C-alpha cells in the first residue's frame, strides 16, 4: 500500500463540493482536509502497490469538477499509528 498526499487548488467557491465528491466517489481517498495557504484542500490517499500514482491523480483527482491544480507528495513511512479509526 502506498500513501500519497495531494494538495488541491479549487475554483472559487468549490472547495467543499470537491471535498465531498472526492470522499464519496473515490475509494482511495481516505481523508480530505480544508487547509490554509496556497491550496484549498489536502487529500490523503491510500493506493494499492500496483496502482500508478500519476494515472490515479490525473484520471481521478484532476478530473473532479472544480479542481484547478494539484501538487502530490509521496509518503515513505508513518512514524505514528493512524488514530482516525
C-alpha positions in Angstrom: 0.0 0.0 0.0 1.3 3.5 -1.0 0.3 6.7 0.8 0.2 10.0 -1.0 -0.9 13.4 0.0 -2.4 15.6 -2.7 -2.8 19.4 -2.3 -5.7 20.6 -4.4 -6.4 24.2 -5.6 -10.1 24.6 -6.4 -12.2 27.1 -8.4 -13.5 29.8 -6.1 -16.4 28.6 -4.0 -16.0 24.9 -5.0 -13.7 23.5 -2.3 -16.4 21.9 -0.2 -18.1 20.4 -3.2 -14.7 19.0 -4.4 -14.0 17.5 -1.0 -17.5 15.9 -0.7 -17.3 14.3 -4.2 -13.7 13.0 -3.6 -14.6 11.2 -0.3 -17.9 9.9 -1.7 -16.8 8.7 -5.1 -13.1 7.8 -4.9 -12.4 4.8 -2.6 -8.7 5.5 -2.4 -9.3 8.9 -0.8 -9.1 8.3 2.9 -9.5 11.9 4.3 -9.8 15.4 2.9 -8.8 18.4 5.0 -9.7 22.1 4.3 -6.4 23.9 4.7 -5.0 27.4 4.6 -2.3 28.6 2.3 -1.6 28.2 -1.4 -4.0 25.2 -1.8 -7.6 24.7 -0.6 -7.6 21.0 0.3 -5.2 18.3 1.4 -6.3 14.8 0.4 -4.8 11.7 2.0 -4.9 8.7 -0.3 -4.0 5.0 0.0 -3.2 3.3 -3.3 -2.5 -0.4 -3.9 1.2 -1.1 -4.7 0.3 -1.9 -8.4 -1.6 1.4 -9.0 0.3 4.1 -10.9 0.3 7.4 -8.9 0.4 9.6 -11.9 -2.5 7.9 -13.6 -4.5 8.0 -10.3 -4.0 11.7 -9.8 -4.7 12.6 -13.5 -7.6 10.3 -14.1 -9.4 10.6 -10.8 -8.5 13.7 -8.8 -7.7 16.2 -11.5 -11.0 15.3 -13.3 -13.2 16.2 -10.3 -15.3 19.2 -11.2 -13.8 22.4 -9.7 -10.2 21.2 -9.4 -7.8 23.7 -10.9 -4.3 22.4 -9.8 -2.7 19.6 -7.7 0.6 19.0 -6.0 1.4 15.5 -5.0 3.7 14.3 -2.2 4.6 10.7 -1.7 4.9 9.4 1.9 7.6 6.8 2.7 7.0 5.8 6.3 4.4 6.7 9.0 6.0 7.1 12.4 2.8 7.1 14.5 -0.3 4.9 14.3 -3.4 6.1 12.5 -5.7 7.2 15.2 -8.6 8.2 12.9 -10.4 4.9 13.4 
